[in-house]
Every structure is written in structure tokens, then in C-alpha cells.
Amino acid sequence: MIKSMLGLSITALILSSCTKDHEPQPTAQTITIENVLDSKPLVQSGTFQGTGTPPVILPGQSVSFSFSAAKNQRLTFATMYGWSNDLFFAPENPGIRLYGDDGTPVTGDVSAQIKLWDNGSRINAAPGAALVHPGTAESAPINIKEVKGTDDYGHTFLPAAQLMNVSLKYDGNSRFTITLKNESGGTANETPFSPGVWAISYTAGTDFLLPEPIYSTGKASTEALTRIAEAGDNAPMSTLLTSQTGIFTPLSPILVVVYSGSENPFFKAGENDRGEGLKELAQKGNADVLAAVLKNKIGIKNVYVLKEPTSTVLLPRIGGNTGGKVSQHLTLAPGDRVAVATMYGFSNDWFFATHGNDIDANATGDFSSSVTLYDNGTAIDQFPGAGITQFNLAGTPLTESKVIAPVPNPNLFTTLPAINNIIKVTLQ
């Protein structure tokens, strides 16, 4: 009997050992999330012109255009003083102030912020319709300077605010309309205004990504600006500004969750926010609230909030530099899944997330195609990167209640790059 029992025990041990040898074992892998966006410094830019032929803005005529802007952003533009050799109108850099310190939109007459500038590429002549363009080139180009009453040749010019009336109208939800009216008729400086360009720079805090997109006081002019100042040709500057206009956004600290099961632990598309912390991630980039909730849920194995050691957020590629990047070593068992979420930083409540079946722990490679950009439905949307109520642009989100849904592309505000050109997720 004892021998029989001993034999059975040995057999059980052998069978148990064989079973364990064939059981799939946990594996160590590394997840990496990168901001791969080739960012642009201008959030918006455009052109304006008159309605006639040629499309100049004659005395008594006006032109309007609309744009979006956040609290610390400014609007700049340039248009030629038509009956001159190389003068142009523009706000003093960094541009027209659009909000007060308390966030109240600026409206009404802002003409006092407009100046008349000498491009420095042509010898000035007495103002008037009898000018023969392009005039005589300066023997040595001089730097751009403001014309204050009289120029270097003794010619008299009225202040820009007496020749051009500029007014702002706030249309709501961070959107403005500006109107430029030619008031020079009947003055000694009567002149048409040429087709022009305008631009708004992104801001990071109070810093402008491109504080002088059109001109720089005290520096030599560019070929693109000279074409406006000498000939009223806005095409080269429009091309230049367009090349600098697009998307800029950081990614918030990355929430990474390892779980077992078949459903994403954050949300389901088509449902309202659960009130567990996804709103805080989507609106403010704060993943800690949702992370704390998830740690206490059944099926959740590990929760991580990944931050850049220096800047916390993952910045995009700027000026050829690499973007922000974070990594985390994971221990993954067969059947595990990995879910990822992060805020589209310069939005009201947009977030990137894996969804559906998320990332299979048994697979490796690039999973950027598994990421979708979602609207959390808890804050009213505005132009991404130019919204007065966007948290990361010193605003307070305005509440709404909609179901969570993918962000259309193009959307009401702009066209975004492909998602894999913004965020890259790999598991190796």
C-alpha cells in the first residue's frame, strides 16, 4: 500500500512538472509612446483683398476676415500703402491684442495698434498717385523702421490710425471678425491698400512660437514681405505663412493599463463619460484620477502614468528636434491586453485612446493604427490650439453633455494630420 501511494505521488509530481513546463509563461515587454508630430508655429493664417479689379481696397472701402484665438494670442497682418514705393501697414509685433487680462474679448476700434512701416528696400517719394513704381532702389537696403510723422526724406505721413480704421467684433466661442476700412480719402495721404496677409502664432504660456511671422523691426526685410511692400503682391508671403501653419499640440502624461478581459476599461464609444476620471484626462491632461479608480477594479493588473522627466508632457517635434517619448517595462501574461490614453493637449476635451480589443499582449510591433482620437463630450469644442476655454491655454472648459465619439477629420475647425503622424505606440 505504501509503495502504491508513493508511486502515485511521484507520478503526480511528474505530471504536474510536465504541465507547468507547457503552460505559457509571462513575458517582459516594453511599451513606448512618442509624440511624432512635425509641429507648425502658426495656428492660422490667410489672405485678404478688395473686390474690384485690381483687388485693392480703395478709400471708403473695407474688407473683413474671421479667425479663432486663445487668450494670449495676437493677430498680425500686412498690406501695402499702395501709393508709395515700399511702405506697408501692420500692427506692432507681436500683433493686435485680442483679450484683456481677465479673458474678456477686445471689441471695437483697435486702430491705434496699427503702424506705418518703411520696408527699407526703395527710396521713398512724396506720397501720391503720381508715383512711378517700383521707384529707385536704396543703394544699401536699410532695416525695417516705423514711419513717425515724417520719413528719412522729409515726406509727411499722417498716423496709420487716421488712414486705416480697424475694428474687432467677437462672434463667440473664441471667434473674431476683423474689419479694415480705408479712411485715407481726402487726406494728404490718400492711398489704396493692397491685398494682404494675416497670421496668428501658437502660444505656450505667454511665449509665442513665432512672435514675428511677417516682419521684424530693425532687421532687413524678406523677399516675401518686399513683394507686398513694393508691389502689393501677397502671394509669396501667403506661401511662406501657409508652410508654417498647421497643428501644434503636446500629449499629456500617458495612461497605460494592463488588464484581462475583452472590454476597454476607460470607456465605450457611444456612452457618456462615466465620471471615473476620463473627463479630467480629456480636459486637463490629468490621468491620476482615472488611474486611481482603475487600480481598484477587477481584472486590472497594472496601471501606469508615464511622464517626460523634464517637461511632464510629450512635446511635438519642433524645428527638427525629436518629440517627447516615454517607455514602460511590462510583464504580460497570455490573454492580457494593454490600453493607452492621453489628451490632445491643445483641445477642450479630445483624447487619444486604443479601443476595441486594445493591444494584444502576445503581439509586438507598431500599434499606432489601433489609436483613435475621441471627443469626450464633456466640454464645448473650439479651434484646437486657439480656444479661450481650453485648459492648457489658460481657460476654463464650458460644460456640455454628449456621448463619447471619434473626432471627424476634417472637423468643424481644421484638418488634422493622420493619427500615426501625431502619436506612435509600439510594443517590443
Disulfide bonds with the S-S distance in Angstrom:
none
